[in-house]
Amino acid sequence: MAVPAERTPRTDLSALVKAYDVRGVVPDQWDERTAELFGAAFVQVTGARALVTGHDMRASSPGLARAFARGALARGADVVETGLCSTDQLYYASGTLDLPGAMFTASHNPARYNGIKMCRAGAVPIGQDSGLGEIRTLVERWTDAGAPPPPAHRAGTLTHRDTLEEYSAHLRTLVDLTGIRPLKVVVDAGNGMGGHTVPTVLAGLPLDVVPLYFELDGSFPNHEANPLDPANIADLQQHVRTEHADLGLAFDGDADRCFVVDERGEPVAPSAITALVALRELERRPGAIVLHNLITSRTVPEVIREAGGTPVRTRVGHSFIKAEMARTGAVFGGEHSAHYYFADFWNADTGMLAALHVLGALGSQDGRLSDLTRRFDRYAASGEINSAVDDPAARLAAVRTAWQDRPGVTVDELDGLTVTGPDWWFNLRPSNTEPLLRLNTEAREPQTMRKLRDQVLTLVRGRRRMHEWSTPV
């Protein structure tokens, strides 16, 4: 394997390898030498004889992807390069080719970051407990030894395959859009991979698409490709209003998440999109199981039950949800962060397929999107509020102590701390990567939600002033 003879500098893999993926600053935290070792370790841990790779539009992505491929090839695995693609396009390749995969992207993170999202054949995720920890250990061992692993007797072969057309065609088989009325839609790709996939996926539909920032540019010259931050959808909201569009769509950097804005320019909460898509999936498969993570709105399980489905509550995080999709046979799953999972898409998340469902739901009737989603507006929500704290575990324990013995209250620790009352709930959970506690609260009445939010934040923050920003749930 083509690693320089000198000792590889020590990489802090504890900071680089997260719960679900690899992510860090290039070249400060990792570089192509590190990527090459990850490629070799990936083959050793998965036992892959062949694998598929893809990358986003960041300047460092092609080099990192090719270095990963060199490491895999040297270990005897064949590599299929798909080149530029969205993350869900890589999942499509992993599923349809039945190969393990590696996607090079840092999703919504700033330009200087990059990362790897890895999966087994069939787009099955690889996380800390399902192979990523072993991969990290091997990379650490080889880095400390200052020498690469020995090459295989036979190097693998490298081939190229563009999957954009077949990925798009597959998505269009999953949602019937042939009869929808003409719609005007503003799409903000944020200079990310939506600019690559949207034109092909939406081609030929009765849509007047107004493109915003479709130019692929990993420096993100217009705004960060993170639609969870309200500042990053301001342009979309303005254009929806000025263009008198029926709706707006915003994709994150690797285009696996989709955020929706209605005809007024108002954000549609991901919980409402989860409920909307769940209803459409339950029409096709009556009585099916639908997953929702524990900080989606209480509206979501209510809607699922009303439609005759079975809601199942899960932890936050794609590896947990994908595992539950497989275990329960769920038809669909949704998260507050706008990740949407489909049984028909190898249980993987695809914002593009969720967007097609929204277009199908809106285009199959004559009403406005705000009217269509009003039925899902049953509770007042705080959005996710982040608090930087010195000792998250201690603050979490203090909140538990304050609430656990109150009458009429239940407490569970499926993911962080969830406290539930008769017409309200809150969840407080630590970040996997930062010294943060994340709070979500919801109540039937807005004043109850605000009171609950402030009581919990007082326990979390005390008198200290800390950073806060909220996102819709």
VOSEBA-796708 format. One record per residue (C-alpha): residue number from 1; residue in one letter; x, y, z. Coordinates in pm, whole numbers. Example, Ala and Ser with C-alpha at 12.3 -4.5 7.8 and 13.67 -1.06 7.14 Angstrom:
// VOSEBA-796708
REC   n res     xx     yy     zz
REC   1   A   1230   -450    780
REC   2   S   1367   -106    714
***
This chain:
// VOSEBA-796708
REC   n res     xx     yy     zz
REC   1   M      0      0      0
REC   2   A    135    339   -100
REC   3   V    200    489    241
REC   4   P    519    696    285
REC   5   A    804    515    455
REC   6   E    839    769    735
REC   7   R    636    724   1052
REC   8   T    274    838   1005
REC   9   P    198   1129   1240
REC  10   R    -25   1042   1533
REC  11   T   -393   1106   1455
REC  12   D   -634   1168   1742
REC  13   L   -888    907   1644
REC  14   S  -1092    963   1958
REC  15   A  -1186   1303   1817
REC  16   L  -1214   1182   1459
REC  17   V  -1426    866   1494
REC  18   K  -1776    956   1608
REC  19   A  -2066    734   1711
REC  20   Y  -2187    679   1354
REC  21   D  -1912    798   1121
REC  22   V  -1567    951   1076
REC  23   R  -1559   1330   1072
REC  24   G  -1294   1595   1126
REC  25   V  -1096   1887    987
REC  26   V   -875   1824    682
REC  27   P   -574   1819    695
REC  28   D   -546   1912   1066
REC  29   Q   -720   1602   1204
REC  30   W   -685   1362    911
REC  31   D   -560   1342    555
REC  32   E   -518   1102    262
REC  33   R   -270    884    452
REC  34   T   -529    832    723
REC  35   A   -798    766    464
REC  36   E   -580    496    309
REC  37   L   -552    320    643
REC  38   F   -928    343    688
REC  39   G   -972    174    350
REC  40   A   -748   -115    453
REC  41   A   -915   -147    793
REC  42   F  -1262   -137    636
REC  43   V  -1177   -438    418
REC  44   Q  -1026   -631    708
REC  45   V  -1320   -573    942
REC  46   T  -1599   -628    689
REC  47   G  -1425   -905    497
REC  48   A  -1535   -732    178
REC  49   R  -1418   -878   -151
REC  50   A  -1560   -572   -326
REC  51   L  -1700   -235   -217
REC  52   V  -1844     86   -357
REC  53   T  -1733    443   -288
REC  54   G  -1879    787   -352
REC  55   H  -1797   1144   -259
REC  56   D  -1949   1490   -234
REC  57   M  -1832   1820   -387
REC  58   R  -1583   1925   -115
REC  59   A  -1234   2002   -247
REC  60   S  -1077   1728    -33
REC  61   S  -1336   1459   -113
REC  62   P  -1199   1311   -439
REC  63   G   -850   1268   -294
REC  64   L   -975   1112     28
REC  65   A  -1204    873   -160
REC  66   R   -925    766   -394
REC  67   A   -686    717    -99
REC  68   F   -946    498     77
REC  69   A   -978    299   -245
REC  70   R   -598    249   -260
REC  71   G   -604    103     90
REC  72   A   -889   -131     -1
REC  73   L   -731   -234   -332
REC  74   A   -403   -317   -161
REC  75   R   -593   -552     72
REC  76   G   -732   -739   -229
REC  77   A  -1080   -587   -251
REC  78   D  -1227   -466   -579
REC  79   V  -1356   -108   -571
REC  80   V  -1645     40   -768
REC  81   E  -1612    419   -778
REC  82   T  -1937    609   -831
REC  83   G  -1768    950   -808
REC  84   L  -1988   1250   -729
REC  85   C  -2305   1143   -554
REC  86   S  -2539   1218   -267
REC  87   T  -2526   1000     42
REC  88   D  -2856    834    -38
REC  89   Q  -2726    772   -391
REC  90   L  -2435    583   -231
REC  91   Y  -2688    386    -25
REC  92   Y  -2870    305   -348
REC  93   A  -2546    169   -496
REC  94   S  -2474    -34   -182
REC  95   G  -2825   -176   -189
REC  96   T  -2864   -252   -556
REC  97   L  -2508   -388   -599
REC  98   D  -2523   -566   -260
REC  99   L  -2182   -425   -165
REC 100   P  -2039   -251    141
REC 101   G  -1995    121     83
REC 102   A  -1809    432    193
REC 103   M  -1935    785    133
REC 104   F  -1694   1077    169
REC 105   T  -1879   1377    307
REC 106   A  -1906   1594    614
REC 107   S  -2276   1649    545
REC 108   H  -2377   1992    680
REC 109   N  -2044   2075    847
REC 110   P  -1832   2373    730
REC 111   A  -1600   2347    430
REC 112   R  -1282   2254    620
REC 113   Y  -1443   1932    749
REC 114   N  -1474   1597    578
REC 115   G  -1572   1249    682
REC 116   I  -1670    893    593
REC 117   K  -2011    732    628
REC 118   M  -1966    355    604
REC 119   C  -2213     76    553
REC 120   R  -2222   -298    494
REC 121   A  -2386   -457    191
REC 122   G  -2748   -353    155
REC 123   A  -2679    -10    311
REC 124   V  -2665   -156    663
REC 125   P  -2497    111    879
REC 126   I  -2164     70   1051
REC 127   G  -2142    239   1392
REC 128   Q  -1923    213   1699
REC 129   D  -2084   -113   1810
REC 130   S  -2112   -267   1464
REC 131   G  -1759   -242   1326
REC 132   L  -1650    122   1346
REC 133   G  -1477     65   1681
REC 134   E  -1278   -225   1531
REC 135   I  -1185    -15   1229
REC 136   R  -1061    261   1458
REC 137   T   -852     14   1658
REC 138   L   -678   -114   1345
REC 139   V   -603    237   1217
REC 140   E   -459    328   1558
REC 141   R   -244     15   1562
REC 142   W   -101     77   1215
REC 143   T    -47    446   1287
REC 144   D    138    373   1612
REC 145   A    351    111   1440
REC 146   G    447    359   1170
REC 147   A    389     91    907
REC 148   P     98     -9    687
REC 149   P    -59   -355    699
REC 150   P     95   -609    461
REC 151   P    -60   -607    113
REC 152   A   -268   -894    -16
REC 153   H   -120  -1145   -263
REC 154   R   -351  -1006   -530
REC 155   A   -448   -642   -550
REC 156   G   -810   -556   -625
REC 157   T   -936   -398   -944
REC 158   L  -1084    -50   -980
REC 159   T  -1392     21  -1191
REC 160   H  -1621    321  -1236
REC 161   R  -2000    335  -1243
REC 162   D  -2228    640  -1265
REC 163   T  -2548    557  -1076
REC 164   L  -2735    890  -1100
REC 165   E  -2981    788  -1371
REC 166   E  -3062    449  -1219
REC 167   Y  -3088    599   -868
REC 168   S  -3334    858   -998
REC 169   A  -3535    597  -1186
REC 170   H  -3557    379   -875
REC 171   L  -3691    666   -662
REC 172   R  -3955    743   -925
REC 173   T  -4082    384   -903
REC 174   L  -4152    433   -532
REC 175   V  -4382    737   -562
REC 176   D  -4644    777   -836
REC 177   L  -4626   1138   -953
REC 178   T  -4781   1089  -1297
REC 179   G  -5113   1250  -1204
REC 180   I  -5002   1547   -995
REC 181   R  -5107   1900  -1087
REC 182   P  -4845   2154  -1195
REC 183   L  -4651   2297   -900
REC 184   K  -4397   2573   -863
REC 185   V  -4117   2472   -627
REC 186   V  -3809   2660   -513
REC 187   V  -3518   2428   -434
REC 188   D  -3216   2545   -233
REC 189   A  -2929   2300   -282
REC 190   G  -2690   2509    -73
REC 191   N  -2409   2443   -326
REC 192   G  -2429   2082   -212
REC 193   M  -2516   1754   -376
REC 194   G  -2880   1845   -428
REC 195   G  -2755   2049   -721
REC 196   H  -2631   1720   -868
REC 197   T  -2934   1498   -801
REC 198   V  -3242   1725   -814
REC 199   P  -3231   1807  -1188
REC 200   T  -3227   1439  -1282
REC 201   V  -3476   1316  -1021
REC 202   L  -3735   1586  -1099
REC 203   A  -3685   1586  -1477
REC 204   G  -4006   1544  -1676
REC 205   L  -4245   1615  -1388
REC 206   P  -4504   1895  -1412
REC 207   L  -4289   2118  -1194
REC 208   D  -4164   2471  -1242
REC 209   V  -3837   2441  -1049
REC 210   V  -3667   2761   -932
REC 211   P  -3307   2661   -850
REC 212   L  -3108   2827   -573
REC 213   Y  -2735   2757   -538
REC 214   F  -2720   2447   -758
REC 215   E  -2352   2511   -841
REC 216   L  -2142   2243   -670
REC 217   D  -1904   2432   -442
REC 218   G  -1766   2280   -124
REC 219   S  -1664   2624      6
REC 220   F  -2037   2703     49
REC 221   P  -2016   3065    -75
REC 222   N  -2383   3148    -14
REC 223   H  -2463   2987    321
REC 224   E  -2376   2675    516
REC 225   A  -2552   2366    387
REC 226   N  -2725   2312    720
REC 227   P  -3099   2383    691
REC 228   L  -3148   2307   1061
REC 229   D  -3009   2654   1132
REC 230   P  -3292   2897   1050
REC 231   A  -3045   3148    903
REC 232   N  -2967   2904    623
REC 233   I  -3322   2883    488
REC 234   A  -3383   3260    485
REC 235   D  -3308   3285    112
REC 236   L  -3542   2995     38
REC 237   Q  -3822   3154    239
REC 238   Q  -3781   3486     60
REC 239   H  -3782   3327   -285
REC 240   V  -4089   3115   -210
REC 241   R  -4276   3433   -124
REC 242   T  -4150   3648   -411
REC 243   E  -4195   3367   -666
REC 244   H  -4544   3285   -531
REC 245   A  -4433   2924   -521
REC 246   D  -4635   2634   -390
REC 247   L  -4350   2516   -166
REC 248   G  -3976   2523   -108
REC 249   L  -3727   2241    -52
REC 250   A  -3382   2272    110
REC 251   F  -3119   1999    110
REC 252   D  -2814   1966    332
REC 253   G  -2461   1926    197
REC 254   D  -2478   1557    107
REC 255   A  -2850   1581     19
REC 256   D  -2967   1298    240
REC 257   R  -3195   1533    437
REC 258   C  -3474   1751    301
REC 259   F  -3642   2046    473
REC 260   V  -3975   2186    356
REC 261   V  -4114   2540    347
REC 262   D  -4484   2603    274
REC 263   E  -4633   2857     33
REC 264   R  -4614   3130    301
REC 265   G  -4242   3075    341
REC 266   E  -4299   2913    680
REC 267   P  -4095   2604    776
REC 268   V  -4288   2278    796
REC 269   A  -4167   2086   1099
REC 270   P  -3995   1753   1021
REC 271   S  -4244   1593   1261
REC 272   A  -4526   1707   1031
REC 273   I  -4345   1563    729
REC 274   T  -4298   1237    921
REC 275   A  -4673   1223    989
REC 276   L  -4760   1310    628
REC 277   V  -4532   1045    478
REC 278   A  -4644    790    739
REC 279   L  -5006    833    625
REC 280   R  -4907    776    263
REC 281   E  -4706    463    349
REC 282   L  -4991    329    563
REC 283   E  -5232    374    272
REC 284   R  -5014    130     77
REC 285   R  -4954   -105    369
REC 286   P  -5244    -85    617
REC 287   G  -5159   -171    974
REC 288   A  -4783   -145    924
REC 289   I  -4527    -38   1182
REC 290   V  -4389    316   1160
REC 291   L  -4091    433   1366
REC 292   H  -4041    776   1519
REC 293   N  -3759    888   1741
REC 294   L  -3840   1000   2092
REC 295   I  -3817   1373   2026
REC 296   T  -4055   1391   1734
REC 297   S  -4388   1551   1817
REC 298   R  -4646   1350   2008
REC 299   T  -4863   1420   1704
REC 300   V  -4670   1157   1508
REC 301   P  -4770    846   1708
REC 302   E  -5124    985   1740
REC 303   V  -5157   1015   1361
REC 304   I  -5009    668   1307
REC 305   R  -5258    509   1548
REC 306   E  -5551    702   1397
REC 307   A  -5456    560   1057
REC 308   G  -5451    206   1192
REC 309   G  -5072    176   1207
REC 310   T  -4844     81   1495
REC 311   P  -4602    349   1616
REC 312   V  -4271    238   1765
REC 313   R  -4057    484   1959
REC 314   T  -3678    473   1911
REC 315   R  -3358    639   2017
REC 316   V  -3216    929   1817
REC 317   G  -2962    833   1549
REC 318   H  -2961    662   1213
REC 319   S  -2783    343   1323
REC 320   F  -3047    281   1592
REC 321   I  -3337    354   1360
REC 322   K  -3203    142   1075
REC 323   A  -3152   -148   1317
REC 324   E  -3510   -107   1445
REC 325   M  -3640    -89   1088
REC 326   A  -3484   -428   1022
REC 327   R  -3590   -577   1357
REC 328   T  -3953   -465   1344
REC 329   G  -4019   -475    970
REC 330   A  -4130   -112    981
REC 331   V  -4241     45    654
REC 332   F  -4112    393    737
REC 333   G  -3933    592   1005
REC 334   G  -3879    963   1070
REC 335   E  -3659   1181   1287
REC 336   H  -3684   1540   1410
REC 337   S  -3364   1618   1217
REC 338   A  -3532   1549    879
REC 339   H  -3386   1203    830
REC 340   Y  -3651    979    671
REC 341   Y  -3609    601    639
REC 342   F  -3790    373    396
REC 343   A  -3825     -5    389
REC 344   D  -3832     18      8
REC 345   F  -3492    190     17
REC 346   W  -3302    -76    214
REC 347   N  -3422     84    541
REC 348   A  -3189    374    461
REC 349   D  -3256    745    488
REC 350   T  -3331    951    180
REC 351   G  -3450   1310    188
REC 352   M  -3515   1297   -185
REC 353   L  -3777   1025   -149
REC 354   A  -3944   1222    132
REC 355   A  -3950   1527    -98
REC 356   L  -4120   1321   -370
REC 357   H  -4386   1216   -118
REC 358   V  -4450   1580    -26
REC 359   L  -4483   1671   -395
REC 360   G  -4716   1375   -445
REC 361   A  -4934   1466   -148
REC 362   L  -4960   1833   -246
REC 363   G  -4998   1771   -618
REC 364   S  -5277   1516   -578
REC 365   Q  -5519   1772   -429
REC 366   D  -5605   2138   -481
REC 367   G  -5524   2283   -138
REC 368   R  -5218   2467    -14
REC 369   L  -4935   2297    172
REC 370   S  -5016   2495    489
REC 371   D  -5371   2358    478
REC 372   L  -5244   2006    415
REC 373   T  -5012   2011    718
REC 374   R  -5239   2203    958
REC 375   R  -5385   1879   1090
REC 376   F  -5041   1793   1232
REC 377   D  -5014   2118   1431
REC 378   R  -5150   1991   1763
REC 379   Y  -4883   2088   2017
REC 380   A  -4649   2375   2101
REC 381   A  -4281   2276   2074
REC 382   S  -3963   2446   2188
REC 383   G  -3741   2311   1913
REC 384   E  -3402   2173   2014
REC 385   I  -3219   2399   2260
REC 386   N  -2847   2337   2315
REC 387   S  -2676   2424   2643
REC 388   A  -2299   2408   2682
REC 389   V  -2224   2275   3032
REC 390   D  -1911   2169   3216
REC 391   D  -2054   1841   3348
REC 392   P  -2348   1711   3140
REC 393   A  -2391   1399   3354
REC 394   A  -2425   1603   3673
REC 395   R  -2677   1842   3519
REC 396   L  -2877   1551   3382
REC 397   A  -2882   1390   3726
REC 398   A  -3001   1715   3885
REC 399   V  -3294   1735   3645
REC 400   R  -3382   1371   3709
REC 401   T  -3381   1427   4086
REC 402   A  -3605   1731   4050
REC 403   W  -3870   1554   3845
REC 404   Q  -3868   1181   3920
REC 405   D  -4092   1186   4228
REC 406   R  -4356   1430   4108
REC 407   P  -4711   1287   4098
REC 408   G  -4853   1200   3757
REC 409   V  -4507   1205   3597
REC 410   T  -4323    918   3427
REC 411   V  -3949    905   3363
REC 412   D  -3758    689   3118
REC 413   E  -3399    676   2997
REC 414   L  -3427    525   2651
REC 415   D  -3211    812   2522
REC 416   G  -3102   1066   2781
REC 417   L  -3389   1157   3013
REC 418   T  -3754   1178   2904
REC 419   V  -4008   1312   3151
REC 420   T  -4377   1288   3058
REC 421   G  -4685   1448   3213
REC 422   P  -5053   1436   3118
REC 423   D  -5030   1691   2833
REC 424   W  -4658   1764   2806
REC 425   W  -4315   1604   2785
REC 426   F  -3950   1697   2767
REC 427   N  -3634   1515   2670
REC 428   L  -3285   1611   2782
REC 429   R  -2997   1419   2630
REC 430   P  -2620   1464   2598
REC 431   S  -2448   1522   2266
REC 432   N  -2234   1235   2137
REC 433   T  -1955   1471   2033
REC 434   E  -1967   1791   2241
REC 435   P  -2014   1897   2607
REC 436   L  -2375   1987   2535
REC 437   L  -2716   1898   2668
REC 438   R  -2997   1909   2414
REC 439   L  -3346   1995   2537
REC 440   N  -3676   1939   2356
REC 441   T  -4008   2024   2517
REC 442   E  -4366   1998   2394
REC 443   A  -4705   2071   2548
REC 444   R  -5068   2107   2447
REC 445   E  -5067   2477   2541
REC 446   P  -4789   2724   2451
REC 447   Q  -4773   2873   2800
REC 448   T  -4725   2527   2952
REC 449   M  -4443   2456   2707
REC 450   R  -4267   2785   2787
REC 451   K  -4295   2730   3161
REC 452   L  -4165   2374   3130
REC 453   R  -3877   2485   2905
REC 454   D  -3770   2758   3144
REC 455   Q  -3785   2534   3450
REC 456   V  -3560   2274   3291
REC 457   L  -3316   2531   3152
REC 458   T  -3283   2689   3496
REC 459   L  -3172   2353   3637
REC 460   V  -2937   2291   3344
REC 461   R  -2780   2634   3320
REC 462   G  -2816   2787   3665
REC 463   R  -2722   3154   3649
REC 464   R  -2468   3112   3372
REC 465   R  -2538   3259   3029
REC 466   M  -2497   2993   2764
REC 467   H  -2538   2958   2390
REC 468   E  -2887   2872   2263
REC 469   W  -3041   2811   1923
REC 470   S  -3355   2624   1835
REC 471   T  -3476   2414   1547
REC 472   P  -3830   2296   1472
REC 473   V  -3937   1954   1589
***
